[in-house]
Amino acid sequence: MDVVLLAALALALARRGIDGALVEREGHGRAEDLLPGTDLTRTVGWFTSVHPVALGLPGVDVPDAMAGGPAAAAALRLLRDRLRAVPGDGLGHGLLRRLDPESAPLLAGSEAEIGFNYLGRFAAGTEAEPWSRAPEFGVLGGAVDPALPARHSLDVNAHARATPAGPELVVSWAWPRELLAAGDVLALGTAYTEALTALAALVRTGTVPTPDEIELVRLTQEQIDRVAAASPGPLADIWPLSPLQEGLLFLDGLDDGVGTASYVSQAGFDLRTRIDVARLRAAGAALLATNPSMRAGFVRDVAETPLQFVATGLQIPVTEVDLSGLPPEQALARAEEIAAADRGLRFDLATPPLARLQVLRLPGGGDRLLLTYHVLLADGWSRGLLLERLFGHYAAEQPDRTPPPGSFRDFLAWIGQQDADASRAAWADALAGLETPTLVAGPATGAKAGEVVFVEHTLPDPDASR
């Protein structure tokens, strides 16, 4: 949030002819992660920390950025990289500036004339939440002694507050009236609102990640841009494939698009009640929102190895077919035909989501629900979890409020930490002596290439026991 707010402030200042301003950024200072083992749960206090940030925008077309053009992304990226480069989120600056006799003189010129603080999000302030901001207090920022010298020529404090319509951003501007004219501050505030509007539109449509944001694979910006261009929605992340996914993707491409879809799975359910299609769409959207792996698409030609990318802003397609006017036997036969045709319909692996839903209205007041998806997203072990989450979202009053599960990304990160050479050596040793693959079913089944068939064979008791 700080990145967007500071980028907007930089644009507003540049719009008013002030480029390169130094801003003192305030933070809460309760950074337990900077000192492992620190426990601040028994402490009370703001623990304020401050450090300077330069808001210059070299090379940024400010008018284009203010209009929401490509320069807006450049400004946002520049401020993001600048904040990331600050060691320890600026916590050590105060120590070096005030307490170290060697570094204090060197940092004496780092005083800023503008103060900035984002205080976070606050509840509405009801009796049920006693630690919320008192509603009668007004603007957050603390009491000020009028006799106290002003630390900055301008102080900008922002916080988000809860409202019935959703969170609302509140920004307060404070300045000594002897230094700045109210009209100038008003003009700066107006420019700030315009800059925030442009950046908010940019964030909603999504920005292309940079190589340092893609942590699981090493890619150039040109490669990331190619993936972003192929994605049907804003690009959120790029992942490697798991070993099983690599094999499935390879096998899926062997027939070069000829024949039926061998790696498409389908789950069907006959229900005694009608399905609320609008609620089903919301459940599908929540499933995608809380499971990034369900928004994955696959590309083969961007890097040396195939990649999967995670897109945002997607919806699971939901189609509705009304068979309720047909005789029962004819309706069921037609439902089977529709299900079989859906199983044979291929997915474009580069165009997620690789899943679709169908609602078949049957005679007698019941429906058949079909969930069809590519096994690159979910194998047999995770199919039950996938269905559980879909039905859980459908049953929830607010499907987007259900807690998100663990991410498949964590598993991929764990795989990346394993010793692949040692794994290959272990499997080579375990499979030593095998000259051919295991033949599960031969040509005697009568199956065509790419066709899915079921082969049943009963093992004798001695074989089953072994």
C-alpha positions as CSV (number, residue, x, y, z in Angstrom):
1,M,0.0,0.0,0.0
2,D,2.9,2.4,0.8
3,V,4.2,1.9,-2.7
4,V,1.0,3.1,-4.4
5,L,0.5,6.0,-2.0
6,L,4.1,7.2,-2.3
7,A,4.1,6.8,-6.1
8,A,1.0,9.0,-6.2
9,L,2.6,11.6,-4.0
10,A,5.7,11.6,-6.2
11,L,3.5,12.1,-9.3
12,A,1.4,14.9,-7.6
13,L,4.6,16.7,-6.5
14,A,6.1,16.4,-10.0
15,R,2.8,17.7,-11.4
16,R,3.2,20.8,-9.2
17,G,6.8,21.3,-10.4
18,I,8.5,19.6,-7.4
19,D,10.5,16.7,-8.7
20,G,13.0,14.9,-6.4
21,A,11.5,15.8,-3.1
22,L,12.8,14.0,0.0
23,V,10.1,12.5,2.1
24,E,10.4,11.1,5.7
25,R,8.6,7.8,5.7
26,E,7.3,6.8,9.1
27,G,6.7,3.2,10.1
28,H,5.6,1.4,13.3
29,G,9.0,-0.1,14.0
30,R,7.7,-3.3,15.5
31,A,9.7,-5.5,13.0
32,E,10.2,-8.8,14.8
33,D,11.5,-10.4,11.6
34,L,14.6,-8.2,11.6
35,L,15.8,-9.8,14.8
36,P,15.0,-13.5,14.9
37,G,13.6,-14.6,18.2
38,T,12.2,-11.2,19.2
39,D,8.9,-11.4,21.0
40,L,6.9,-8.1,21.2
41,T,3.6,-9.6,22.3
42,R,4.1,-8.3,25.9
43,T,5.0,-4.8,24.8
44,V,2.8,-1.8,24.2
45,G,3.7,1.1,22.0
46,W,4.0,2.5,18.6
47,F,7.8,2.0,18.3
48,T,8.0,4.6,15.5
49,S,10.8,4.4,13.0
50,V,11.5,7.0,10.2
51,H,13.8,7.1,7.2
52,P,14.1,9.3,4.1
53,V,12.9,8.3,0.7
54,A,13.6,10.2,-2.5
55,L,10.5,10.7,-4.6
56,G,12.2,11.7,-7.9
57,L,10.9,10.2,-11.1
58,P,13.7,10.4,-13.6
59,G,12.6,9.4,-17.1
60,V,8.9,9.1,-16.2
61,D,6.4,11.0,-18.4
62,V,4.4,12.6,-15.7
63,P,1.4,13.8,-17.8
64,D,1.1,10.3,-19.3
65,A,1.3,8.7,-15.9
66,M,-1.3,11.1,-14.5
67,A,-3.6,10.1,-17.4
68,G,-3.2,6.4,-16.6
69,G,-0.8,5.6,-19.5
70,P,2.2,3.3,-19.6
71,A,4.3,5.8,-17.6
72,A,2.1,5.1,-14.5
73,A,3.5,1.5,-14.4
74,A,7.0,2.9,-14.7
75,A,6.4,5.3,-11.8
76,L,5.0,2.5,-9.6
77,R,7.8,0.2,-10.5
78,L,10.5,2.8,-9.8
79,L,9.1,3.6,-6.3
80,R,8.6,-0.1,-5.6
81,D,12.2,-0.9,-6.4
82,R,13.4,2.1,-4.4
83,L,11.6,1.0,-1.3
84,R,12.8,-2.5,-1.6
85,A,16.4,-1.3,-1.8
86,V,16.1,0.3,1.7
87,P,18.0,-2.0,4.2
88,G,15.8,-3.4,7.0
89,D,12.8,-1.3,5.8
90,G,14.7,1.7,7.1
91,L,14.8,0.6,10.8
92,G,18.5,1.3,11.1
93,H,18.5,4.9,9.8
94,G,17.5,6.5,13.1
95,L,20.4,4.6,14.9
96,L,22.9,5.8,12.3
97,R,21.6,9.3,12.1
98,R,21.2,10.0,15.9
99,L,23.5,7.6,17.8
100,D,26.5,6.8,15.7
101,P,29.2,9.5,15.9
102,E,30.8,8.5,12.6
103,S,27.7,8.2,10.4
104,A,25.6,11.0,12.0
105,P,27.5,13.8,10.3
106,L,27.2,12.0,6.9
107,L,23.5,11.7,7.3
108,A,22.9,15.2,8.5
109,G,21.6,16.3,5.1
110,S,18.9,13.6,5.0
111,E,16.3,15.7,6.8
112,A,13.1,15.8,4.8
113,E,10.5,18.7,4.5
114,I,7.6,16.3,3.9
115,G,6.5,13.6,6.3
116,F,4.5,10.6,5.2
117,N,2.8,7.9,7.2
118,Y,0.3,5.1,6.2
119,L,-1.3,4.0,9.4
120,G,-3.0,0.9,8.0
121,R,-6.7,-0.2,8.0
122,F,-9.0,0.5,10.9
123,A,-12.4,-0.8,11.9
124,A,-15.4,1.4,12.2
125,G,-14.9,1.9,15.9
126,T,-17.8,0.1,17.6
127,E,-18.3,-1.0,21.1
128,A,-17.7,-4.6,20.0
129,E,-14.1,-3.6,19.0
130,P,-12.7,-1.6,22.0
131,W,-9.3,-1.1,20.5
132,S,-10.6,0.6,17.4
133,R,-10.1,4.3,16.6
134,A,-12.6,6.5,18.6
135,P,-15.1,7.8,15.9
136,E,-15.3,11.2,17.6
137,F,-11.5,11.7,17.2
138,G,-11.6,12.4,13.5
139,V,-8.3,12.3,11.7
140,L,-5.6,9.9,13.1
141,G,-2.2,11.3,13.8
142,G,-2.0,12.2,17.5
143,A,-2.4,15.3,19.5
144,V,0.0,18.2,18.7
145,D,1.2,20.9,21.1
146,P,0.8,24.2,19.2
147,A,4.0,25.5,20.7
148,L,6.0,22.5,19.4
149,P,8.1,23.4,16.3
150,A,6.9,21.8,13.1
151,R,9.1,18.8,12.1
152,H,8.0,19.1,8.5
153,S,6.7,21.8,6.1
154,L,4.0,19.3,5.2
155,D,2.7,16.1,6.9
156,V,0.6,13.6,5.0
157,N,-1.1,10.9,7.0
158,A,-3.3,8.2,5.4
159,H,-5.4,5.3,6.7
160,A,-8.1,3.1,5.4
161,R,-11.4,2.9,7.4
162,A,-14.2,0.4,7.2
163,T,-17.5,1.6,5.9
164,P,-20.7,-0.3,4.9
165,A,-19.7,0.2,1.2
166,G,-16.2,-1.2,1.8
167,P,-12.8,0.3,2.9
168,E,-12.4,4.0,2.4
169,L,-9.0,5.8,2.1
170,V,-8.7,8.9,4.3
171,V,-5.7,11.3,3.8
172,S,-5.0,14.2,6.0
173,W,-2.7,17.2,5.2
174,A,-1.2,19.3,7.9
175,W,1.2,22.3,7.5
176,P,2.3,25.5,9.3
177,R,0.1,28.3,7.8
178,E,3.1,30.6,7.9
179,L,5.0,28.4,5.4
180,L,2.4,27.2,2.9
181,A,-0.7,28.6,1.4
182,A,-3.9,26.6,1.8
183,G,-4.6,27.0,-2.0
184,D,-1.2,25.4,-2.8
185,V,-1.9,22.4,-0.5
186,L,-5.4,22.1,-2.0
187,A,-4.0,22.0,-5.5
188,L,-1.4,19.3,-4.4
189,G,-4.2,17.3,-2.8
190,T,-6.2,17.5,-6.0
191,A,-3.3,16.3,-8.0
192,Y,-2.7,13.5,-5.5
193,T,-6.3,12.3,-5.9
194,E,-5.8,12.3,-9.7
195,A,-2.6,10.3,-9.4
196,L,-4.2,7.8,-7.0
197,T,-7.1,7.3,-9.5
198,A,-4.6,6.5,-12.3
199,L,-2.6,4.1,-10.2
200,A,-5.7,2.4,-8.8
201,A,-6.9,1.7,-12.4
202,L,-3.4,0.3,-13.2
203,V,-3.4,-2.0,-10.1
204,R,-6.9,-3.3,-11.0
205,T,-5.8,-4.2,-14.6
206,G,-2.5,-5.7,-13.3
207,T,1.1,-4.9,-13.9
208,V,3.7,-7.2,-15.4
209,P,6.0,-8.7,-12.8
210,T,9.7,-8.1,-12.9
211,P,12.4,-10.9,-12.7
212,D,12.9,-10.3,-9.0
213,E,9.2,-10.9,-8.3
214,I,9.3,-14.3,-10.1
215,E,11.0,-16.4,-7.4
216,L,10.6,-20.0,-8.4
217,V,12.1,-19.7,-11.9
218,R,14.8,-17.5,-13.4
219,L,13.5,-15.5,-16.4
220,T,14.4,-12.4,-18.2
221,Q,12.0,-9.5,-18.5
222,E,11.5,-10.3,-22.2
223,Q,10.4,-13.9,-21.3
224,I,8.1,-12.6,-18.6
225,D,6.6,-10.2,-21.1
226,R,5.9,-13.0,-23.5
227,V,4.1,-15.0,-20.8
228,A,2.1,-11.9,-19.8
229,A,1.1,-11.4,-23.5
230,A,-0.2,-15.0,-23.7
231,S,-2.1,-14.8,-20.4
232,P,-5.9,-14.2,-20.8
233,G,-5.8,-12.1,-17.5
234,P,-3.3,-10.1,-15.5
235,L,-0.3,-12.1,-14.7
236,A,0.2,-12.9,-11.0
237,D,3.1,-15.4,-11.0
238,I,5.1,-17.9,-13.0
239,W,6.0,-21.4,-11.7
240,P,7.9,-24.4,-12.7
241,L,6.1,-27.7,-13.3
242,S,6.1,-30.6,-10.9
243,P,7.7,-33.8,-12.3
244,L,4.3,-35.3,-12.7
245,Q,3.0,-32.3,-14.5
246,E,6.1,-32.4,-16.8
247,G,5.2,-35.9,-17.8
248,L,1.5,-35.2,-18.3
249,L,2.3,-32.1,-20.5
250,F,4.7,-34.2,-22.6
251,L,2.2,-37.0,-23.1
252,D,-0.6,-34.5,-23.8
253,G,1.4,-33.1,-26.7
254,L,2.4,-36.4,-28.3
255,D,-0.7,-36.7,-30.4
256,D,-0.4,-33.1,-31.5
257,G,-4.0,-32.4,-31.0
258,V,-5.3,-35.4,-32.9
259,G,-7.9,-37.7,-31.3
260,T,-9.9,-37.4,-28.1
261,A,-8.7,-35.6,-25.0
262,S,-6.9,-38.3,-23.0
263,Y,-6.0,-36.1,-20.0
264,V,-9.4,-34.5,-19.4
265,S,-11.2,-35.7,-16.2
266,Q,-14.9,-35.3,-15.5
267,A,-16.9,-35.6,-12.3
268,G,-20.7,-35.9,-12.6
269,F,-23.4,-35.6,-9.9
270,D,-27.2,-36.2,-10.1
271,L,-28.9,-33.9,-7.7
272,R,-32.5,-34.1,-6.5
273,T,-32.8,-30.3,-6.5
274,R,-32.2,-27.5,-8.9
275,I,-28.8,-25.8,-9.0
276,D,-28.7,-22.0,-8.5
277,V,-26.5,-21.1,-11.5
278,A,-25.7,-17.6,-10.1
279,R,-24.5,-19.2,-6.9
280,L,-22.6,-21.8,-8.8
281,R,-20.8,-19.1,-10.8
282,A,-19.9,-17.3,-7.5
283,A,-18.6,-20.6,-6.1
284,G,-16.5,-21.2,-9.2
285,A,-15.1,-17.6,-8.9
286,A,-14.2,-18.2,-5.2
287,L,-12.6,-21.5,-6.1
288,L,-10.3,-19.8,-8.5
289,A,-9.7,-16.9,-6.2
290,T,-8.6,-19.1,-3.3
291,N,-6.7,-21.7,-5.3
292,P,-4.0,-20.1,-7.6
293,S,-3.2,-23.5,-9.1
294,M,-6.7,-23.6,-10.6
295,R,-5.8,-20.4,-12.6
296,A,-2.7,-22.0,-14.2
297,G,-2.0,-22.0,-17.9
298,F,1.0,-23.8,-19.6
299,V,3.5,-22.6,-22.1
300,R,6.2,-24.7,-23.8
301,D,8.2,-22.3,-25.9
302,V,9.3,-19.4,-23.6
303,A,12.2,-21.1,-21.7
304,E,14.3,-24.2,-21.9
305,T,11.7,-26.1,-19.8
306,P,7.9,-25.7,-19.8
307,L,6.3,-23.2,-17.5
308,Q,3.0,-22.6,-15.8
309,F,1.7,-19.1,-15.2
310,V,-1.0,-18.0,-12.8
311,A,-3.5,-15.5,-14.2
312,T,-6.1,-13.4,-12.3
313,G,-9.5,-12.1,-13.1
314,L,-10.7,-15.4,-14.5
315,Q,-14.1,-17.1,-14.3
316,I,-14.9,-20.8,-14.7
317,P,-17.3,-21.1,-17.7
318,V,-20.7,-22.3,-16.7
319,T,-23.2,-23.5,-19.3
320,E,-26.8,-24.6,-18.8
321,V,-28.7,-27.1,-20.9
322,D,-32.4,-27.6,-20.3
323,L,-33.5,-31.2,-20.9
324,S,-36.5,-31.0,-18.5
325,G,-39.0,-31.0,-21.3
326,L,-37.9,-34.4,-22.7
327,P,-39.2,-37.8,-21.6
328,P,-37.0,-39.1,-18.7
329,E,-35.2,-41.9,-20.6
330,Q,-34.5,-39.6,-23.6
331,A,-33.3,-36.9,-21.2
332,L,-30.8,-39.2,-19.5
333,A,-29.6,-40.5,-22.8
334,R,-29.0,-37.0,-24.0
335,A,-27.3,-36.1,-20.8
336,E,-24.8,-39.0,-21.3
337,E,-24.2,-37.8,-24.9
338,I,-23.5,-34.2,-23.6
339,A,-21.1,-35.6,-20.9
340,A,-19.2,-37.7,-23.4
341,A,-18.8,-34.9,-25.8
342,D,-17.6,-32.6,-23.0
343,R,-15.0,-35.2,-22.0
344,G,-13.7,-35.3,-25.5
345,L,-13.4,-31.5,-25.8
346,R,-9.8,-30.4,-25.5
347,F,-8.5,-27.5,-23.4
348,D,-6.1,-24.9,-24.8
349,L,-3.5,-25.3,-22.2
350,A,-2.3,-21.7,-22.6
351,T,-5.8,-20.3,-22.0
352,P,-6.8,-20.9,-18.3
353,P,-8.9,-21.8,-16.5
354,L,-8.6,-25.4,-17.6
355,A,-11.9,-26.3,-16.1
356,R,-15.6,-25.8,-17.0
357,L,-19.0,-26.5,-15.4
358,Q,-22.2,-27.7,-17.0
359,V,-25.7,-27.8,-15.4
360,L,-28.1,-30.2,-17.1
361,R,-31.7,-29.6,-16.2
362,L,-33.4,-33.0,-16.0
363,P,-37.1,-33.9,-15.7
364,G,-38.6,-34.3,-12.3
365,G,-37.0,-31.2,-10.7
366,G,-33.4,-32.5,-10.5
367,D,-30.1,-31.5,-12.2
368,R,-26.9,-33.1,-13.3
369,L,-23.7,-31.2,-12.5
370,L,-20.6,-31.8,-14.6
371,L,-17.2,-30.5,-13.6
372,T,-14.7,-31.1,-16.4
373,Y,-11.0,-30.2,-15.9
374,H,-7.5,-31.1,-17.2
375,V,-5.5,-33.4,-14.9
376,L,-2.6,-30.9,-15.0
377,L,-4.6,-29.0,-12.4
378,A,-5.7,-31.9,-10.1
379,D,-4.9,-35.6,-10.1
380,G,-6.9,-38.4,-8.6
381,W,-5.6,-37.7,-5.1
382,S,-6.6,-34.1,-5.1
383,R,-9.9,-34.5,-6.9
384,G,-11.8,-35.0,-3.7
385,L,-10.3,-31.8,-2.3
386,L,-11.3,-29.9,-5.5
387,L,-14.9,-31.0,-5.2
388,E,-15.0,-30.4,-1.5
389,R,-13.9,-26.8,-2.0
390,L,-16.3,-26.1,-4.9
391,F,-19.3,-27.5,-2.9
392,G,-18.0,-25.6,0.2
393,H,-18.0,-22.3,-1.6
394,Y,-21.5,-23.1,-3.1
395,A,-22.9,-23.8,0.4
396,A,-21.3,-20.7,2.0
397,E,-23.3,-17.5,2.3
398,Q,-20.3,-15.5,1.3
399,P,-18.1,-17.8,-0.8
400,D,-15.2,-15.4,-1.1
401,R,-14.9,-15.2,2.7
402,T,-13.9,-18.8,3.2
403,P,-10.3,-19.2,4.4
404,P,-7.8,-19.9,1.6
405,P,-6.1,-23.3,1.6
406,G,-2.4,-23.9,1.3
407,S,-0.9,-23.1,-2.1
408,F,0.5,-25.6,-4.6
409,R,3.3,-23.0,-5.0
410,D,4.7,-24.1,-1.6
411,F,5.0,-27.7,-2.9
412,L,6.8,-26.5,-6.0
413,A,9.2,-24.4,-3.9
414,W,9.9,-27.5,-1.8
415,I,10.6,-29.6,-4.9
416,G,13.0,-27.0,-6.1
417,Q,15.0,-27.5,-2.9
418,Q,15.5,-31.2,-3.4
419,D,18.6,-32.9,-4.9
420,A,17.4,-34.0,-8.4
421,D,20.6,-35.9,-9.2
422,A,20.3,-37.9,-6.0
423,S,16.6,-38.6,-6.8
424,R,17.4,-39.9,-10.3
425,A,20.2,-42.1,-8.9
426,A,17.9,-43.6,-6.3
427,W,15.2,-44.4,-8.9
428,A,17.8,-45.8,-11.4
429,D,19.0,-48.1,-8.6
430,A,15.5,-49.2,-7.7
431,L,14.6,-49.9,-11.3
432,A,17.9,-51.6,-12.3
433,G,17.3,-54.7,-14.3
434,L,14.0,-53.6,-15.9
435,E,14.3,-53.7,-19.7
436,T,10.8,-52.6,-20.7
437,P,8.0,-50.6,-19.2
438,T,5.1,-52.3,-17.5
439,L,2.4,-53.2,-20.0
440,V,-1.0,-52.6,-18.4
441,A,-3.2,-53.4,-21.4
442,G,-2.2,-54.3,-24.9
443,P,-4.0,-54.1,-28.3
444,A,-6.4,-56.8,-27.3
445,T,-8.6,-54.2,-25.6
446,G,-9.6,-52.9,-29.0
447,A,-9.0,-49.3,-27.8
448,K,-8.1,-46.6,-30.3
449,A,-5.2,-44.3,-29.8
450,G,-6.1,-41.6,-27.2
451,E,-9.3,-43.4,-26.2
452,V,-10.1,-43.9,-22.5
453,V,-11.3,-47.4,-21.7
454,F,-11.7,-49.4,-18.4
455,V,-10.0,-52.8,-18.2
456,E,-11.1,-55.0,-15.3
457,H,-9.1,-58.0,-14.1
458,T,-9.6,-60.0,-10.9
459,L,-6.3,-61.1,-9.2
460,P,-6.2,-64.6,-7.7
461,D,-6.0,-64.5,-3.9
462,P,-2.3,-65.5,-3.8
463,D,-1.4,-62.7,-6.2
464,A,-3.5,-60.2,-4.3
465,S,-1.9,-61.2,-1.0
466,R,1.6,-60.7,-2.5
